[in-house]
């Protein structure tokens, strides 16, 4: 972001005021975009069906400004989800996944939960607005990381190998979202959620043949 | 239906042709309603975002006729879901739930799956159109049955009691729907789904303390 702004300022030194004005406009547009995306998360958290007008009001920008950035509500919800997933990636990519697969799985669940919890309203809005396939596609990086860990666990005998990894992955995904629904309705405290998730997934994924 | 039609015919014998006409209109309306609800399931299966016009076309009725029964798409989707849940109830209420709780759970999962599989497109459309709370409310009877079985299993020591029954119930619900998503994307064969569901839920719900 800093480099993007620096370049046009350099251009302004070379002469024409129009370059500087264009640079300011780009910086304004960038600030508005950031404001609108943050306001989307807030407005959706207040009301899952918040309209584009509600979101513009929350961001303190005009509706026309908002439409200049995002032409439809779906486009806006998708951009906010992409943004929140990028932030999650910055954290999730730092989690050490080596060593005992069960312990690594618990670390990854704990951090994944943090983001599911933060963005659960946004995700619920996205589920109404975008296709399931598109939502899954947006989660590709996070999914690939979890898949890699589950596969390693299967290879090393820590996770059962009689179920395809895709089913373990889907189960992880739906149980995480199920916990989010329990938190939303007040049946689970958000801080306890990782424990509840592990309590289901660990025995399910590591069950000895006799317990199945 | 037969008795409903018989009554007005008797009325016609008593004289005024208007009674008979009103009766015919009621019978027509009833037939149209049944046709529209069946067409909703078919149209939604073909295209999750099928419009009211698409559904009317599928039913072979005019849009105005459809709107005479259901004023909005949401109302129509909800009525189709209620209808399909009532059919499911007829079957689910016959399943013997006594004896070994694990075996009873497997019986209930197998039949529940059958209905989840049949109505998964309708449910996906409902998730876009109705609130999660309303959908859960419509599943109340099915949920109460499963809850009763899980509670008995916990009391009798067949299911673990360190997790609230509400969390076991939500887990069951999301894993059933997760399997439906896997079937939709072709990763699981619908006939195998009950096995995949049990493979996750039984060890998760019956894990000995050492496995957690």
Interface residues (C-beta under 8 A of the other chain):
Chain A: X124 X127 X128 X132 X162 X163 X164 X166 X167 X170 X171 X173 X174 X175 X177 X178 X181 X182 X187 X188 X196 X199 X200 X201 X202 X203 X204 X206 X207 X208 X211 X212
Chain B: X124 X127 X128 X132 X162 X163 X164 X166 X167 X170 X171 X173 X174 X175 X177 X178 X181 X182 X187 X188 X196 X199 X200 X201 X202 X203 X204 X206 X207 X208 X211 X212
